[in-house]
Amino acid sequence: MSKYELRTKTYELSGVTYEQSLLASTSLTPTLLERIGGENGFHKLATLFYQRVFEDKENPWFLGIFATSTQSEAIDNQYRFLVQTFGGPELYKEKKGKYTRLVGRHANYKIGSAAAKRWTFHMELAIDEHTNLMGKENNEAREYLKQYFRYTAFYIVAASEYMRDDQLSGGTQLDSGRIW
């Protein structure tokens, strides 16, 4: 599958174009990194998101996707990824290596459209709850960020259909000793 076919499939699933997904990182002045409050602001967003995810007792199948990480590990990984993605220091690279390999890191979790919808549901609520992103002056920033996450979540769904075993880099073992 070409990258253009993948982008088309992602658009069909998410309703967001590739170009729209880039707006959060390319079209805001001040930047999203500045608006959200720098690295601390992205840590807060990751915390708000994962608090929602780990409290989602009505959907145990969804929480099961995160069973190979503790809440604090999940927050740290997402925080590092977001800081790096939106123009901050390369924190994710420091921890995980040169490439983000977003699809490969998630491929072992069999993430389908229902999981992508649930993921974006929690993320959109976290965005709306983030105090640094509140207010009319941040309407555009919130919408662009939501578009980015909708596109990215469904990109993982679309791309995972085409992953080879040698491209996988996500966790494969559940840690039964963890307490959620």
Solvent accessible surface area in square Angstrom, and as a share of the most:
residue,aa,sasa,rsa
1,M,108,0.48
2,S,52,0.34
3,K,115,0.49
4,Y,140,0.53
5,E,95,0.42
6,L,21,0.11
7,R,58,0.21
8,T,74,0.43
9,K,63,0.27
10,T,0,0.00
11,Y,102,0.39
12,E,117,0.52
13,L,56,0.28
14,S,17,0.11
15,G,52,0.50
16,V,4,0.02
17,T,44,0.25
18,Y,66,0.25
19,E,113,0.51
20,Q,64,0.28
21,S,5,0.03
22,L,67,0.33
23,L,50,0.25
24,A,2,0.01
25,S,60,0.39
26,T,97,0.57
27,S,56,0.36
28,L,13,0.07
29,T,126,0.73
30,P,71,0.45
31,T,66,0.39
32,L,3,0.02
33,L,35,0.17
34,E,110,0.49
35,R,44,0.16
36,I,0,0.00
37,G,36,0.34
38,G,22,0.21
39,E,64,0.29
40,N,126,0.65
41,G,4,0.03
42,F,0,0.00
43,H,79,0.35
44,K,74,0.32
45,L,0,0.00
46,A,0,0.00
47,T,33,0.19
48,L,22,0.11
49,F,0,0.00
50,Y,17,0.07
51,Q,76,0.34
52,R,75,0.27
53,V,0,0.00
54,F,13,0.06
55,E,126,0.57
56,D,8,0.04
57,K,128,0.54
58,E,156,0.70
59,N,26,0.14
60,P,94,0.59
61,W,122,0.43
62,F,1,0.00
63,L,25,0.13
64,G,41,0.40
65,I,28,0.14
66,F,26,0.11
67,A,19,0.15
68,T,33,0.19
69,S,25,0.16
70,T,42,0.24
71,Q,60,0.27
72,S,79,0.51
73,E,66,0.30
74,A,7,0.05
75,I,18,0.09
76,D,40,0.21
77,N,35,0.18
78,Q,19,0.08
79,Y,33,0.13
80,R,55,0.20
81,F,27,0.11
82,L,1,0.00
83,V,0,0.00
84,Q,40,0.18
85,T,46,0.27
86,F,13,0.06
87,G,63,0.60
88,G,17,0.17
89,P,64,0.40
90,E,90,0.40
91,L,25,0.13
92,Y,12,0.04
93,K,82,0.35
94,E,128,0.57
95,K,89,0.38
96,K,68,0.29
97,G,32,0.30
98,K,137,0.58
99,Y,136,0.52
100,T,43,0.25
101,R,99,0.36
102,L,39,0.20
103,V,18,0.10
104,G,4,0.04
105,R,45,0.16
106,H,58,0.26
107,A,11,0.09
108,N,38,0.19
109,Y,50,0.19
110,K,172,0.73
111,I,26,0.13
112,G,32,0.31
113,S,41,0.26
114,A,65,0.51
115,A,6,0.05
116,A,1,0.01
117,K,128,0.54
118,R,57,0.21
119,W,48,0.17
120,T,10,0.06
121,F,95,0.39
122,H,9,0.04
123,M,0,0.00
124,E,42,0.19
125,L,62,0.31
126,A,0,0.00
127,I,0,0.00
128,D,62,0.32
129,E,72,0.32
130,H,0,0.00
131,T,81,0.47
132,N,63,0.33
133,L,0,0.00
134,M,90,0.40
135,G,37,0.35
136,K,174,0.74
137,E,130,0.58
138,N,12,0.06
139,N,71,0.37
140,E,90,0.41
141,A,0,0.00
142,R,41,0.15
143,E,75,0.33
144,Y,35,0.13
145,L,0,0.00
146,K,30,0.13
147,Q,23,0.10
148,Y,27,0.10
149,F,7,0.03
150,R,57,0.21
151,Y,12,0.05
152,T,21,0.12
153,A,10,0.08
154,F,10,0.04
155,Y,66,0.25
156,I,14,0.07
157,V,13,0.07
158,A,0,0.00
159,A,10,0.08
160,S,34,0.22
161,E,109,0.49
162,Y,111,0.42
163,M,49,0.22
164,R,144,0.53
165,D,128,0.66
166,D,108,0.56
167,Q,52,0.23
168,L,61,0.30
169,S,46,0.30
170,G,17,0.17
171,G,32,0.30
172,T,97,0.56
173,Q,142,0.63
174,L,129,0.64
175,D,64,0.33
176,S,117,0.75
177,G,64,0.62
178,R,65,0.24
179,I,171,0.87
180,W,104,0.36
